[in-house]
Amino acid sequence: MLKSPLFLKMFTLAGCLCVLLVPLTMLSSLIGERANYRNDVTDTLRQSSAGAQKLIGPLIAVPVTETVISMESAGDKDAPKEVRRKHSYIRMWLPESLMVNGTQQVETRKIGIYDGQIWHNEIEIKAEFDPKRLDIKPGENITLGEPFMVLAVSDSRGIGQIHTTRLNGEALSVEPGTGLMSELQGIHMLLAAESLNKPLQLSMSLNLSGTGAFSVVPLGRNSEMTLNSDWPHPGFMGDFLPEKREVSATGFQAHWQSSWFANNLDSKVRDSIRLAASNDWVLPAFSVNIATPADQYQLTDRAVKYAVLLIVLTFLAFFVFESLTARQMHPMQYMLVGLSLVMFYLVLLALSEHTGFTLAWIIASLLGALLNGIYLQGVMRSWRASLLFTAALLLLDGVMWGLLNSEDNALLLGTGVLFVALSAVMFLTRKLDWYRLSTGRKKTNEPVADAEEALRVWK
């Protein structure tokens, strides 16, 4: 068996397939490298403009100094003495209701042949504060400092114009920095001490820019956010999905809603002294990401994963052609056709960076079909057989395109392709004498039909 021509042929073709895996692996590495170049554009935009933004606030920070009295003695024989120690911290006063309305415009920046996105938000904020929620009052041992309003963001470089900020109808002066004992970035507004004794209504608007995700922490007892954007590829993520959303080719609109019953932010922020000194508030948020749809690198990488299937089906078609005719194909001819199929993906990758994936796929398919059509005509010495194989290659390219654009049905389509291929092989070789092929003997009583006559299955 090991010396049979059929076994040697199958073993040789398996070796050719293994050799072709080497350029396919190199091509996958090249795709990853080009994708990393594309990702560098996002990092460049983030470094030169602003990164992902997480908006925390508005909330009111109240500095508190508490005097703690204790009786202590210096030694066992000394009488206890009264010792006073001052402990300072910041108590957070969260809003009763928080309403955030935003209008987002996404700008595409081009660096070389790669694209990146920067978003610009016009944000309107309305918040109401109930003094009953501030459960700390000045007393003999408690002194309250000057309160201030805080609005923190992840990257203050993205803060643009801040429009008029009003508290109970009166304009507030906006200062840079959060005013907290931390490296949190943002703005703050000084308030009068008597503001702690009455209900407060805040209205403000500002421009905020960034890259990637935009998030808002729902600090209010009842919080809502509405965002209208012209970007058609949102990525809704984070701790809360929008209750309502509409996505179209011209953009999206989404609405979020949450309360302290769902997020427990009142106890997380108000009673946690550590937040005043923390540089990173890990808090749940309404979030949306300016997602990039499956680009040419992701699609090409997925296409390369089907390359082995394409090569195997092509080799199988050639093997059936050899079995049905007396015309032999050299393993080098198999190898050259396999390399042309690998070249298809390289052409696809190179063109997709300039023309887009769809047009690049069409051009690469036509170039591959033209190359193989001319070559196979010389190998098979038949235009009809050459055109038949060329049409089959174009059909396989079309099927692969369907697999790439139908992730939900990819397994079903792939299984269908394999089933049809196996059925075709079984039908065409149903009367083939495999023992004759394995021993290398040829029929002496029957003339060898030409390639076109042998492939005619409707005799």
C-alpha positions in Angstrom: 0.0 0.0 0.0 2.8 2.4 0.9 4.2 2.0 -2.6 0.9 2.5 -4.5 0.7 5.6 -6.7 -2.5 6.7 -5.1 -1.0 6.7 -1.6 2.1 8.5 -2.8 -0.1 11.1 -4.5 -2.2 11.8 -1.4 0.9 11.9 0.8 2.6 14.4 -1.6 -0.5 16.6 -1.7 -0.7 16.6 2.1 3.0 17.7 2.1 2.1 20.5 -0.3 -0.7 21.7 2.0 1.7 21.7 5.0 4.2 23.8 3.0 1.4 26.3 2.1 0.6 26.7 5.8 4.0 28.5 6.2 3.1 31.6 4.0 -0.4 31.6 5.5 1.1 31.9 9.0 3.4 34.7 7.8 0.3 36.4 6.2 -1.6 36.2 9.5 1.4 37.8 11.3 1.5 40.5 8.7 -2.3 41.2 9.2 -1.7 41.5 12.9 1.2 43.9 12.3 -0.8 46.2 10.0 -3.7 46.1 12.5 -1.3 47.3 15.2 -0.3 50.2 13.0 -3.9 51.1 12.8 -4.3 50.9 16.6 -1.4 53.2 17.0 -3.5 55.9 15.3 -6.0 55.7 18.1 -3.2 56.0 20.7 -1.8 59.0 18.8 -5.2 60.7 18.8 -5.6 60.0 22.5 -2.2 61.4 23.3 -2.7 64.6 21.2 -6.3 65.3 22.1 -8.1 63.4 25.0 -8.8 59.8 25.9 -11.9 58.0 27.0 -14.0 60.2 29.2 -15.9 59.3 32.4 -17.9 62.1 33.8 -18.5 62.1 37.6 -20.8 64.7 39.0 -22.1 67.2 39.7 -21.9 66.6 43.5 -21.3 69.0 46.4 -18.2 68.4 48.5 -18.4 69.6 52.1 -15.1 69.8 54.1 -15.7 68.5 57.6 -13.4 68.9 60.6 -14.4 66.7 63.5 -12.9 67.0 67.0 -12.6 63.7 68.8 -12.2 63.9 72.6 -10.6 61.0 74.5 -9.1 60.4 78.0 -5.5 59.2 77.8 -2.6 58.8 80.2 1.1 58.9 79.6 1.8 56.0 81.9 0.3 53.6 84.3 0.8 55.9 87.3 -0.3 59.1 85.6 -3.8 60.4 85.8 -5.8 60.4 82.5 -6.0 63.6 80.7 -8.3 64.9 78.1 -6.9 64.8 74.6 -8.5 66.5 71.6 -7.7 65.3 68.1 -9.0 66.8 64.9 -10.0 64.6 62.0 -10.7 66.1 58.6 -12.5 64.6 55.7 -15.0 65.5 52.9 -18.6 64.5 53.0 -20.2 64.1 49.5 -23.7 65.5 49.0 -25.3 63.7 46.0 -28.1 65.1 43.9 -31.7 64.1 44.3 -32.1 64.0 40.5 -29.7 64.1 37.7 -30.5 64.8 34.0 -27.8 64.7 31.3 -28.6 65.5 27.7 -25.9 65.2 25.1 -25.5 65.8 21.4 -22.5 64.1 19.9 -20.6 64.7 16.7 -17.9 62.3 15.6 -14.9 63.6 13.6 -12.8 61.2 11.5 -9.1 62.1 11.5 -6.7 60.5 9.0 -3.1 59.7 9.8 -1.4 58.3 6.8 -3.7 55.6 5.4 -5.4 54.9 8.7 -8.4 56.5 10.3 -9.3 57.4 13.8 -12.3 59.0 15.5 -12.6 61.9 17.9 -16.0 62.7 19.4 -17.3 66.1 20.5 -20.2 66.3 23.0 -22.4 69.2 23.8 -23.7 68.3 27.3 -26.5 69.9 29.3 -26.7 69.0 33.0 -29.5 69.6 35.4 -29.3 68.5 39.0 -31.4 69.1 42.1 -30.1 68.8 45.7 -32.2 68.1 48.8 -30.7 69.4 52.0 -32.3 66.5 53.9 -29.8 64.2 52.2 -26.9 66.0 53.9 -27.0 64.3 57.3 -24.2 66.2 58.9 -24.7 69.6 60.7 -22.2 72.0 62.4 -22.0 71.5 66.2 -19.7 71.8 69.2 -17.3 69.2 67.8 -18.0 69.5 64.1 -17.0 72.4 61.9 -18.0 72.6 58.2 -15.8 74.3 55.7 -16.7 76.2 52.5 -18.7 73.8 50.3 -17.9 73.5 46.5 -19.5 71.9 43.5 -17.4 69.2 41.8 -17.5 67.9 38.2 -14.7 65.4 37.5 -13.7 64.0 34.1 -11.1 61.4 33.1 -9.1 63.8 30.9 -9.4 67.5 31.4 -7.8 68.2 28.0 -11.2 67.4 26.5 -13.0 70.2 28.4 -13.9 72.9 25.9 -16.1 75.8 26.4 -18.1 76.0 29.7 -21.3 77.9 29.3 -23.1 79.8 32.0 -23.5 77.7 35.2 -26.4 78.7 37.4 -27.4 77.6 40.9 -30.9 78.6 41.8 -30.8 81.1 38.9 -27.5 82.8 40.0 -24.3 82.4 38.0 -21.4 80.5 39.5 -17.7 81.1 38.9 -16.0 78.0 37.5 -12.5 77.2 38.6 -10.1 74.5 37.2 -9.4 71.3 39.1 -11.8 69.4 41.3 -10.6 71.0 44.6 -10.3 67.6 46.2 -7.2 66.2 47.8 -6.5 64.0 44.8 -5.3 64.0 41.2 -8.8 63.8 39.8 -9.2 66.2 36.9 -12.1 68.4 36.3 -13.7 71.7 37.5 -15.2 73.0 40.7 -17.4 76.0 41.7 -17.3 77.6 45.2 -20.6 77.8 47.1 -21.7 80.0 50.0 -22.0 78.3 53.4 -25.8 79.1 53.6 -26.3 77.0 50.4 -26.3 73.9 52.6 -29.6 74.8 54.2 -31.8 75.1 51.2 -32.8 73.1 48.1 -30.5 73.7 45.1 -31.1 73.5 41.4 -28.1 73.4 39.1 -28.1 74.0 35.4 -24.9 74.0 33.3 -23.7 73.1 29.9 -20.2 72.4 28.5 -18.4 70.9 25.5 -16.4 67.7 26.1 -14.2 65.9 23.6 -12.5 62.5 23.7 -11.8 59.3 22.0 -13.2 55.8 22.6 -15.8 55.6 25.3 -18.0 58.3 26.9 -19.4 57.4 30.4 -21.6 59.2 33.0 -21.8 58.0 36.6 -25.5 58.1 37.7 -24.9 59.9 41.0 -28.5 61.1 41.4 -31.2 59.3 43.5 -32.9 59.2 40.1 -30.6 59.6 37.1 -31.3 59.8 33.4 -29.1 60.4 30.3 -30.0 60.9 26.7 -27.4 61.0 23.9 -27.9 61.7 20.2 -25.0 61.0 17.9 -24.2 61.0 14.2 -22.1 57.8 14.6 -23.9 54.7 13.2 -21.7 52.1 15.1 -22.2 52.5 18.8 -20.9 50.0 21.3 -23.2 50.0 24.3 -21.2 48.6 27.3 -20.6 49.3 30.9 -22.9 48.5 33.9 -26.2 49.7 32.4 -27.7 49.1 29.0 -29.9 51.9 27.6 -33.6 51.4 28.2 -34.3 52.7 24.7 -32.1 53.0 21.7 -32.4 53.6 18.0 -29.6 52.9 15.6 -29.6 53.8 11.9 -27.2 54.6 9.1 -27.2 58.2 10.1 -26.5 57.7 13.8 -28.1 56.6 17.1 -30.2 57.8 20.0 -30.1 56.2 23.4 -31.7 56.8 26.8 -30.4 55.4 30.1 -32.1 55.5 33.5 -31.0 54.3 37.0 -31.6 54.9 40.7 -29.9 54.3 44.0 -32.0 51.1 44.3 -30.1 49.7 41.4 -26.6 51.1 41.8 -26.3 51.9 45.6 -24.1 54.9 44.7 -25.4 56.9 47.7 -23.6 54.7 50.2 -20.6 54.1 48.0 -19.8 57.8 47.6 -21.3 59.6 50.6 -20.0 57.4 53.4 -16.6 56.6 51.8 -13.9 58.9 53.1 -11.4 57.2 50.8 -13.0 58.7 47.8 -11.6 62.1 48.7 -8.0 60.8 48.3 -8.6 58.2 45.5 -7.3 58.9 42.0 -9.6 56.4 40.3 -13.2 56.2 41.2 -14.4 52.7 40.2 -18.1 53.5 39.9 -20.8 52.1 37.7 -21.7 54.3 34.7 -23.9 54.8 31.6 -21.4 54.1 28.8 -21.3 54.1 25.0 -18.2 53.5 22.9 -17.5 54.9 19.5 -16.9 51.5 18.1 -15.2 50.8 14.8 -17.1 48.3 12.7 -15.3 45.1 11.5 -12.5 46.7 9.5 -10.4 45.3 6.7 -7.9 43.7 9.0 -10.5 41.8 11.0 -12.3 40.7 7.9 -9.0 39.6 6.1 -7.9 37.7 9.2 -11.2 35.9 9.3 -10.9 35.2 5.6 -7.4 33.7 6.0 -8.9 31.2 8.5 -10.9 29.8 5.6 -7.9 29.6 3.4 -7.1 26.0 4.2 -10.7 25.0 3.3 -10.3 26.9 -0.1 -7.0 25.2 -0.8 -8.3 21.7 0.2 -11.4 22.0 -2.0 -9.2 23.2 -5.0 -6.8 20.3 -4.5 -9.7 17.9 -4.2 -11.1 19.2 -7.5 -7.8 18.7 -9.3 -7.5 15.2 -7.8 -10.9 14.2 -9.1 -10.0 15.7 -12.5 -6.9 13.4 -12.5 -8.9 10.4 -11.4 -11.5 10.9 -14.1 -9.0 11.5 -16.9 -5.7 10.1 -17.9 -4.1 13.5 -17.6 -1.7 13.7 -14.6 -0.8 16.9 -12.8 2.6 17.4 -11.2 2.7 18.3 -7.4 4.5 21.5 -8.5 1.4 22.5 -10.4 -0.7 21.9 -7.3 1.8 24.0 -5.4 1.7 26.9 -7.9 -2.1 27.0 -7.8 -2.0 26.9 -4.0 0.4 29.8 -3.9 -1.9 31.8 -6.2 -4.7 31.2 -3.6 -2.4 32.5 -0.9 -1.5 35.5 -3.1 -5.2 36.2 -3.2 -5.2 37.1 0.5 -2.1 39.2 0.2 -3.6 41.2 -2.7 -6.8 41.5 -0.6 -4.9 42.9 2.4 -2.9 45.4 0.3 -5.8 46.7 -1.7 -8.3 46.9 1.3 -6.1 49.5 2.9 -6.8 51.9 0.0 -10.1 50.8 -1.6 -12.1 49.2 1.2 -12.7 45.5 1.8 -15.6 44.9 -0.6 -13.9 46.4 -3.7 -10.6 44.8 -2.7 -12.3 41.4 -2.5 -13.8 41.8 -6.0 -10.5 42.9 -7.6 -8.5 40.1 -5.8 -11.1 37.5 -6.9 -11.0 38.6 -10.5 -7.2 38.8 -10.6 -6.9 35.3 -9.1 -9.5 33.9 -11.5 -7.6 35.4 -14.5 -4.2 34.1 -13.3 -5.5 30.6 -12.7 -7.7 30.5 -15.8 -4.7 31.2 -18.1 -2.4 28.8 -16.2 -4.9 25.9 -16.0 -5.6 26.2 -19.7 -2.0 25.3 -20.3 -2.0 22.6 -17.7 -5.3 20.9 -18.7 -4.9 21.8 -22.4 -8.6 22.5 -22.5 -10.3 25.9 -22.4 -13.5 24.3 -21.3 -12.0 22.6 -18.3 -10.0 25.7 -17.5 -13.1 27.9 -17.5 -15.0 25.3 -15.5 -12.3 25.4 -12.7 -12.1 29.2 -12.9 -15.9 29.5 -12.5 -15.6 27.2 -9.5 -12.9 29.4 -7.9 -15.1 32.5 -8.3 -18.0 30.6 -6.8 -15.9 29.6 -3.9 -14.8 33.2 -3.4 -18.5 34.2 -3.4 -19.3 31.5 -0.8 -16.4 32.8 1.3 -17.7 36.3 1.1 -21.1 35.0 2.4 -19.3 33.3 5.3 -17.5 36.5 6.3 -20.7 38.6 6.2 -22.9 36.1 7.9 -21.4 35.3 11.3 -24.6 33.9 12.6 -24.9 31.4 9.7 -21.2 30.8 9.1 -21.3 27.2 10.5 -24.4 26.4 8.5 -22.9 27.8 5.2 -19.6 26.1 5.8 -21.2 22.8 6.5 -23.3 23.2 3.3 -20.2 23.9 1.2 -18.4 20.7 2.6 -21.5 18.6 2.1 -21.9 19.8 -1.6 -18.2 19.2 -2.2 -18.3 15.7 -0.8 -21.5 14.9 -2.7 -19.9 16.1 -5.9 -16.8 13.9 -5.4 -18.9 10.9 -4.5 -21.1 11.3 -7.6 -18.3 11.9 -10.0 -16.2 8.9 -8.7 -19.1 6.5 -8.1 -17.9 4.2 -10.9 -14.2 4.8 -10.5 -12.0 1.7 -10.0 -9.8 2.9 -7.1 -7.9 -0.4 -7.2 -6.8 0.3 -10.7 -5.6 3.8 -9.6 -3.8 2.4 -6.6 -1.8 -0.2 -8.7 -1.1 2.2 -11.5 -2.5 -0.1 -14.2 -4.4 1.4 -17.1 -7.2 -0.1 -19.0 -6.0 -1.5 -22.4 -9.4 -2.1 -24.0 -10.7 1.4 -23.7 -9.2 4.5 -25.3 -8.4 7.4 -23.1 -11.0 10.1 -23.4 -10.0 13.7 -23.6 -10.4 16.0 -20.6 -13.7 17.6 -21.9 -15.3 14.2 -22.6 -14.2 12.7 -19.3 -15.8 15.6 -17.3 -19.1 15.2 -19.0 -21.2 13.7 -16.3 -24.4 13.4 -18.3 -23.3 10.6 -20.7 
